[in-house]
Amino acid sequence: MTSKDLETQQRESKGWLTLVFMMFMFPILFFVCVWIPIWMDIASPF
């Protein structure tokens, strides 16, 4: 296996990790942006 093959494989795995990371982060960000303000509104005594 040449260094070029290894480099390509690394780049592909990095792209896959980025994709997985985004798939996990998107619902978390959505949850934070939507539910926390609603929860704060419900939980606040004012």
N, C-alpha and C positions, 0 to 999 in steps of 0.2 A: 504494500500500500504506500503510495507516494504522499508527500506532504500536501500536495494539492487536493488529493482525494480526502484526506483528513480534514483539511480546511473547509471543503464543501460540506462534509458531514457535520462539522461543528456549526456551520452557519445554518444548516437545515434544522438541527436540533434546537438552536437558539430561537429560530422563527417559530418552531412548534411550542417551545416554552412560553414565548411571548403570547401566542394564541391562547394557550391554556390559562395563562395569567390574566389576560383580558376577559376571558370567559368567566373567571371567578370574580374579577374586580367589578365587572359591569353590574351584576345584581347587588353586590355589596354597596357600590356607590349609589345605585338607585334606591336601595333600602335606606341608606344614610340621608340622601337628599329628600326622600318622601316621608319616611316614617318618623324620623327624629323631630322635624318641625311639628308634625301632628301630635306626637307624644308629648313634646314640650308644651304645646298648646293645651292639651288635656291635663297634663301634670301640674302646670303652673297654677298657683292659688289665685292669681289675679284674673 
